[in-house]
């Protein structure tokens, strides 16, 4: 097959590589000239994705994968087009911002030719595929969906850093606007993906047709919103436990020993492209989902709550040197999308602290480029707040931060013995 992939970011590029590695001719489209040049030179444009560089080294010189900035080079004559353009959410209104996706869809429509399968993999509010993309594609192309081309939704379900492994591990969900479109999608994904055997699933691992685009859209929103709500519940339990001298981690471990309990862990922040964003996309079409809204607001409030607790314990943060340990949104991943570092730094600065940030994955220049003042281990500090559970922080001790008066561990990642003699607050522990 000839396959076009629109948007070659941290999900789109591995997808394009996966399709090419499965024996197909793939051309990717991206608006970033530098990204396109790096790919065509067989160099990964971003670090940290397992096996990506070795696959690019093989596929690009062989002519099986190329990139372009021009839709006219990629879309006409494609058997399938997979679109993974980012969808943003307005921080103030929580409404989806379709600007980038609308632009990509209009460009795609201008060059769409009969016989093409179009699959959207970007997470969407329920109903978007049918009510937004279908009329936009038909108007821009002059073609009719279901007759001249087929449109489906098939959510990506992978984590950056392990995309190729996750593509094998999890069922590929599809939802079409017609039975014929769903069949085309099944045939396509079965030709470009390979699946691990999963005896734990109710049916064989592979392509799962959910019966409609709306069901597939909801499935992606539901599985990620579940995690945010679960973490919100864990944070609520953690706040109560800390007030009453209880170790919530012992409580959670005890609860989860029974097979019907799956409580997550509390923490200072929920970051990444998915969990903080998708509950808001769900609320865009189900505004009465109060449990979802409450959990999202509680999770978003955790940095402020922990900084406030530190201020109460120290009396004041005015003029103190406060170090935030970790800029990344999760340990071992060089990514700051919706990272808790930003609200934590803001809350500290608002109380007059001199804020600095440490992260073993980022250089000083990279931190400064994000508006963060870098900190180096061994320099003096009054307060430290652990925001990211990097493995390096598990062995960190009070001696590494001379003058430290308080550690706030927002991930329960540090060793209590290493901090003996230094006040240490752990989220969820009284």
C-alpha positions as CSV (number, residue, x, y, z in Angstrom):
1,X,0.0,0.0,0.0
2,X,0.9,3.7,-0.4
3,X,0.2,5.3,3.0
4,X,0.3,9.0,4.0
5,X,0.8,10.0,7.6
6,X,-0.1,13.6,8.5
7,X,1.9,15.1,11.4
8,X,5.2,13.5,12.2
9,X,5.4,14.1,16.0
10,X,6.2,11.7,18.8
11,X,3.2,9.5,17.8
12,X,2.9,10.2,14.1
13,X,6.6,9.4,13.2
14,X,6.7,6.1,15.0
15,X,3.4,5.2,13.3
16,X,4.8,6.0,9.9
17,X,7.9,3.9,10.7
18,X,5.7,1.0,11.8
19,X,3.8,1.1,8.6
20,X,7.0,1.2,6.5
21,X,8.5,-1.5,8.6
22,X,5.5,-3.7,7.7
23,X,6.4,-3.5,4.0
24,X,4.5,-0.5,2.8
25,X,5.4,2.8,1.0
26,X,5.0,5.6,3.4
27,X,5.2,9.4,3.0
28,X,4.7,11.7,6.0
29,X,3.6,15.3,6.0
30,X,4.6,17.8,8.5
31,X,4.6,21.6,8.7
32,X,8.0,21.7,10.4
33,X,10.7,22.0,7.8
34,X,13.4,21.0,10.3
35,X,11.5,17.8,11.3
36,X,11.1,16.9,7.6
37,X,14.8,17.5,6.9
38,X,15.9,15.4,9.9
39,X,13.7,12.5,8.8
40,X,14.8,12.5,5.2
41,X,18.4,12.4,6.6
42,X,17.4,9.3,8.6
43,X,17.9,11.1,11.9
44,X,15.4,11.0,14.7
45,X,14.1,14.6,15.3
46,X,13.5,13.9,19.0
47,X,15.2,11.6,21.4
48,X,13.9,8.9,23.7
49,X,11.8,6.6,21.4
50,X,13.0,3.1,21.6
51,X,14.2,1.6,18.3
52,X,13.2,4.7,16.3
53,X,16.7,5.6,15.2
54,X,17.6,2.1,14.1
55,X,14.4,1.8,12.0
56,X,15.0,5.2,10.4
57,X,18.5,4.1,9.5
58,X,17.1,1.1,7.7
59,X,13.9,2.5,6.1
60,X,14.8,5.9,4.8
61,X,17.8,4.9,2.6
62,X,15.8,2.0,1.3
63,X,13.2,4.4,0.0
64,X,10.3,3.0,2.1
65,X,9.8,6.2,4.2
66,X,10.1,9.8,3.3
67,X,8.8,13.1,4.6
68,X,7.5,16.3,3.0
69,X,5.9,19.6,3.8
70,X,3.6,19.5,0.8
71,X,0.2,17.6,1.0
72,X,0.3,17.4,-2.8
73,X,3.2,15.1,-2.6
74,X,1.6,12.7,-0.1
75,X,-2.2,12.6,-0.4
76,X,-3.1,12.0,-4.0
77,X,-3.3,8.3,-4.8
78,X,-2.8,7.2,-1.2
79,X,-4.6,4.0,-0.3
80,X,-4.8,5.3,3.3
81,X,-4.2,8.5,5.1
82,X,-3.6,8.5,8.9
83,X,-3.9,11.9,10.6
84,X,-2.3,12.5,14.1
85,X,-2.3,16.3,14.3
86,X,-2.4,17.6,17.8
87,X,-5.7,18.9,19.3
88,X,-5.3,21.5,22.0
89,X,-7.7,22.6,24.8
90,X,-8.1,26.2,25.9
91,X,-6.8,26.4,29.5
92,X,-9.5,29.0,30.5
93,X,-12.6,27.6,28.9
94,X,-11.6,23.9,28.6
95,X,-13.0,24.0,25.1
96,X,-11.2,22.1,22.3
97,X,-9.1,24.3,19.9
98,X,-9.4,22.6,16.5
99,X,-7.3,25.2,14.6
100,X,-4.4,22.9,13.7
101,X,-6.7,19.9,12.9
102,X,-9.0,22.1,10.8
103,X,-6.1,23.4,8.8
104,X,-4.7,19.9,8.2
105,X,-8.1,18.5,7.3
106,X,-8.7,21.3,4.7
107,X,-5.3,20.7,3.2
108,X,-6.0,16.9,3.1
109,X,-9.4,17.5,1.5
110,X,-7.9,19.6,-1.3
111,X,-5.8,16.6,-2.5
112,X,-8.0,13.7,-1.5
113,X,-8.6,11.2,-4.4
114,X,-11.2,8.5,-4.7
115,X,-10.6,5.1,-3.0
116,X,-8.8,6.4,0.0
117,X,-9.3,5.4,3.6
118,X,-9.0,8.3,6.0
119,X,-8.3,7.5,9.6
120,X,-8.1,10.0,12.4
121,X,-6.0,8.8,15.4
122,X,-6.0,12.1,17.4
123,X,-8.2,11.8,20.5
124,X,-11.5,13.7,19.8
125,X,-14.7,14.7,21.5
126,X,-17.5,12.2,20.8
127,X,-19.1,13.0,17.4
128,X,-16.3,14.9,15.9
129,X,-15.4,12.4,13.2
130,X,-19.0,12.3,11.8
131,X,-20.1,15.9,12.5
132,X,-16.9,17.9,11.8
133,X,-14.5,15.9,9.7
134,X,-16.9,14.2,7.3
135,X,-18.6,17.5,6.0
136,X,-15.2,19.3,5.9
137,X,-13.6,16.5,3.9
138,X,-16.6,16.2,1.5
139,X,-16.8,20.0,1.0
140,X,-13.1,20.4,0.4
141,X,-12.7,17.4,-1.9
142,X,-16.1,17.3,-3.7
143,X,-16.2,13.6,-2.9
144,X,-18.8,11.6,-1.0
145,X,-17.9,9.7,2.2
146,X,-19.0,6.1,2.0
147,X,-18.9,6.1,-1.8
148,X,-15.8,7.8,-3.0
149,X,-13.8,7.5,0.2
150,X,-14.1,6.0,3.7
151,X,-13.7,7.8,7.0
152,X,-13.0,6.1,10.4
153,X,-11.7,6.9,13.8
154,X,-9.0,4.8,15.4
155,X,-7.5,6.2,18.6
156,X,-3.8,5.9,19.3
157,X,-3.3,4.1,22.6
158,X,0.5,4.3,23.1
159,X,3.0,6.0,25.3
160,X,5.9,7.9,24.0
161,X,9.2,6.1,24.6
162,X,7.6,2.7,24.0
163,X,5.3,3.2,20.9
164,X,6.4,0.1,19.0
165,X,5.9,-2.2,22.0
166,X,2.5,-0.7,22.8
167,X,1.3,-1.1,19.2
168,X,1.9,-4.8,19.6
169,X,0.4,-5.0,23.1
170,X,-2.9,-3.3,22.9
171,X,-5.9,-4.0,20.6
172,X,-6.4,-1.5,17.8
173,X,-9.8,0.1,18.2
174,X,-11.7,1.2,15.1
175,X,-15.0,2.8,14.5
176,X,-16.4,3.6,11.0
177,X,-19.2,5.7,9.6
178,X,-20.3,2.6,7.6
179,X,-19.8,-1.1,7.6
180,X,-17.8,-0.8,4.4
181,X,-15.5,1.8,6.0
182,X,-15.0,-0.3,9.1
183,X,-14.0,-3.3,6.9
184,X,-11.5,-1.2,5.0
185,X,-10.1,0.0,8.3
186,X,-9.8,-3.6,9.6
187,X,-8.0,-4.7,6.5
188,X,-5.7,-1.7,6.7
189,X,-4.6,-2.0,10.3
190,X,-4.3,-5.8,10.0
191,X,-1.8,-5.2,7.2
192,X,0.3,-2.6,9.1
193,X,0.3,-3.9,12.7
194,X,1.4,-7.1,14.4
195,X,-0.1,-8.1,17.8
196,X,1.2,-10.0,20.8
197,X,-0.9,-12.9,22.1
198,X,-2.9,-11.8,25.2
199,X,-4.5,-14.6,27.1
200,X,-5.9,-12.0,29.6
201,X,-8.2,-10.4,27.0
202,X,-11.9,-11.5,26.5
203,X,-11.2,-12.0,22.7
204,X,-8.0,-12.3,20.6
205,X,-5.7,-9.3,20.5
206,X,-5.9,-7.5,17.2
207,X,-8.2,-5.0,15.5
208,X,-11.4,-4.5,17.4
209,X,-14.4,-2.9,15.6
210,X,-16.5,-1.0,18.1
211,X,-19.3,-0.5,15.7
212,X,-19.3,3.3,15.2
213,X,-16.9,6.2,15.2
214,X,-18.6,7.6,18.3
215,X,-18.0,4.4,20.3
216,X,-14.3,4.4,19.3
217,X,-14.0,8.1,20.3
218,X,-15.6,7.5,23.6
219,X,-13.4,4.4,24.3
220,X,-10.3,6.5,24.1
221,X,-11.8,9.3,26.3
222,X,-13.1,6.8,28.8
223,X,-9.9,4.9,29.3
224,X,-7.9,8.1,30.0
225,X,-10.6,9.9,31.9
226,X,-10.8,6.8,34.2
227,X,-7.2,7.3,35.1
228,X,-7.6,11.0,35.9
229,X,-10.7,10.3,38.1
230,X,-8.9,7.4,39.8
231,X,-5.9,9.6,40.6
232,X,-8.3,12.3,41.8
233,X,-9.8,9.7,44.2
234,X,-6.3,8.7,45.3
235,X,-5.4,12.3,46.0
236,X,-8.6,12.8,48.0
237,X,-7.7,9.8,50.1
238,X,-4.1,11.1,50.4
239,X,-5.2,14.5,51.6
240,X,-7.4,12.9,54.3
241,X,-4.8,10.4,55.3
242,X,-2.1,13.1,55.7
243,X,-4.4,15.0,58.0
244,X,-5.1,12.0,60.2
245,X,-1.6,10.5,60.6
246,X,-2.3,7.7,58.1
247,X,0.0,6.3,55.4
248,X,-2.2,6.2,52.4
249,X,0.2,3.9,50.5
250,X,-0.3,1.1,53.0
251,X,-4.1,1.7,52.7
252,X,-3.9,1.5,48.9
253,X,-1.7,-1.6,49.0
254,X,-4.2,-3.3,51.3
255,X,-7.2,-2.3,49.2
256,X,-5.6,-3.5,46.0
257,X,-4.9,-6.9,47.4
258,X,-8.6,-7.6,46.8
259,X,-9.3,-8.1,43.0
260,X,-12.1,-5.5,42.7
261,X,-10.0,-2.6,43.9
262,X,-7.5,-0.8,41.6
263,X,-6.8,2.5,43.4
264,X,-4.0,4.5,41.7
265,X,-1.3,6.5,43.6
266,X,-1.6,10.1,44.8
267,X,0.9,12.7,43.5
268,X,1.7,16.4,43.1
269,X,0.6,16.6,39.5
270,X,-0.9,14.7,36.5
271,X,1.0,15.6,33.4
272,X,1.5,14.5,29.8
273,X,-0.4,15.0,26.6
274,X,-3.2,12.7,27.6
275,X,-4.5,12.5,31.2
276,X,-4.8,16.2,31.9
277,X,-6.4,16.9,28.5
278,X,-8.8,14.2,27.6
279,X,-11.2,14.6,30.6
280,X,-11.7,18.1,29.3
281,X,-12.5,16.8,25.8
282,X,-15.0,14.4,27.4
283,X,-16.6,17.3,29.3
284,X,-16.9,19.1,25.9
285,X,-19.7,16.7,25.0
286,X,-20.9,15.6,28.4
287,X,-20.8,18.9,30.5
288,X,-22.9,17.3,33.2
289,X,-20.1,14.8,34.1
290,X,-19.5,16.4,37.6
291,X,-17.3,13.5,38.8
292,X,-14.9,14.1,35.9
293,X,-14.8,17.9,36.5
294,X,-14.3,17.5,40.2
295,X,-11.4,15.0,39.8
296,X,-9.7,17.2,37.2
297,X,-9.9,20.3,39.4
298,X,-8.6,18.4,42.4
299,X,-5.6,17.0,40.5
300,X,-4.9,20.5,39.1
301,X,-4.9,21.9,42.6
302,X,-2.2,19.6,44.0
303,X,0.9,21.7,43.3
304,X,-0.7,24.7,45.0
305,X,-1.8,22.6,48.0
306,X,1.7,21.2,48.6
307,X,3.4,24.6,48.2
308,X,0.9,26.0,50.6
309,X,1.7,23.3,53.1
310,X,5.4,24.0,52.7
311,X,4.8,27.7,53.4
312,X,2.8,26.9,56.5
313,X,5.6,24.6,57.8
314,X,8.4,27.2,57.2
315,X,6.4,30.2,58.2
316,X,7.1,32.0,55.0
317,X,8.8,31.3,51.6
318,X,9.7,34.9,51.0
319,X,13.4,35.2,50.0
320,X,14.0,31.4,50.4
321,X,15.7,29.4,47.7
322,X,13.2,26.7,46.6
323,X,14.3,23.9,44.3
324,X,11.8,21.9,42.2
325,X,13.2,18.5,41.5
326,X,12.1,17.4,38.0
327,X,10.8,19.3,35.0
328,X,9.6,16.3,33.1
329,X,6.0,15.2,33.6
330,X,7.0,11.7,34.5
331,X,10.2,9.9,35.5
332,X,12.6,8.8,32.8
333,X,10.8,10.7,30.0
334,X,12.1,13.9,28.5
335,X,8.8,15.6,28.0
336,X,7.2,18.6,29.8
337,X,3.7,18.6,28.3
338,X,1.4,19.8,31.1
339,X,4.1,19.0,33.6
340,X,3.5,19.9,37.2
341,X,6.8,21.9,37.2
342,X,5.1,25.0,35.8
343,X,2.3,25.4,38.4
344,X,4.7,24.4,41.2
345,X,7.2,27.1,40.1
346,X,4.4,29.6,39.8
347,X,3.0,28.9,43.3
348,X,6.5,29.2,44.8
349,X,7.3,32.4,43.0
350,X,4.0,33.9,44.1
351,X,5.1,33.4,47.7
352,X,8.3,35.2,47.1
353,X,10.6,32.2,46.8
354,X,13.7,32.3,44.5
355,X,12.8,29.2,42.4
356,X,15.3,27.0,40.6
357,X,14.7,23.7,38.8
358,X,16.8,20.5,38.4
359,X,16.2,17.7,36.0
360,X,18.9,15.1,35.0
361,X,17.4,14.9,31.5
362,X,17.6,18.6,30.6
363,X,20.6,20.8,30.2
364,X,20.8,24.3,31.8
365,X,20.1,25.9,28.5
366,X,17.1,23.7,27.8
367,X,15.6,24.6,31.2
368,X,16.2,28.3,30.6
369,X,14.5,28.0,27.2
370,X,11.4,27.0,29.1
371,X,11.7,30.0,31.5
372,X,13.1,27.9,34.3
373,X,16.2,28.9,36.3
374,X,18.5,25.8,36.6
375,X,19.8,24.3,39.8
376,X,22.7,22.0,40.2
377,X,22.9,19.4,43.0
378,X,25.3,20.5,45.6
379,X,24.2,24.1,45.6
380,X,22.5,25.5,48.7
381,X,18.8,25.4,49.1
382,X,16.2,26.0,51.8
383,X,13.3,24.0,50.3
384,X,13.0,21.2,47.8
385,X,9.8,19.9,46.2
386,X,10.1,16.6,44.3
387,X,7.9,16.9,41.3
388,X,9.2,14.1,39.0
389,X,9.9,10.5,40.1
390,X,13.2,10.2,38.2
391,X,15.2,7.1,39.3
392,X,18.1,9.4,40.2
393,X,16.1,11.0,43.0
394,X,15.6,7.8,44.9
395,X,19.2,8.0,46.2
396,X,19.1,11.8,46.8
397,X,19.9,12.8,50.4
398,X,19.9,15.9,52.5
399,X,23.6,16.2,52.0
400,X,23.1,16.8,48.3
401,X,21.2,20.0,49.1
402,X,23.3,21.9,51.6
403,X,21.2,24.0,54.1
404,X,17.9,22.2,53.2
405,X,15.2,22.9,55.8
406,X,12.3,21.0,54.3
407,X,11.7,18.3,51.6
408,X,8.2,17.9,50.1
409,X,8.2,14.6,48.2
410,X,5.3,14.9,45.8
411,X,5.8,11.3,44.5
412,X,6.8,9.3,47.5
413,X,10.1,8.6,45.6
414,X,12.8,9.4,48.2
415,X,14.3,7.2,50.9
416,X,13.3,8.3,54.4
417,X,16.6,7.1,55.8
418,X,18.6,9.4,53.6
419,X,16.6,12.4,55.0
420,X,16.9,11.5,58.6
421,X,17.1,14.7,60.6
422,X,15.5,16.8,57.9
423,X,11.8,17.6,57.9
424,X,10.2,15.6,55.1
425,X,6.6,15.7,53.9
426,X,5.3,13.0,51.6
427,X,2.1,13.4,49.7
428,X,-0.5,11.1,51.3
429,X,1.4,10.4,54.5
430,X,0.5,11.9,57.8
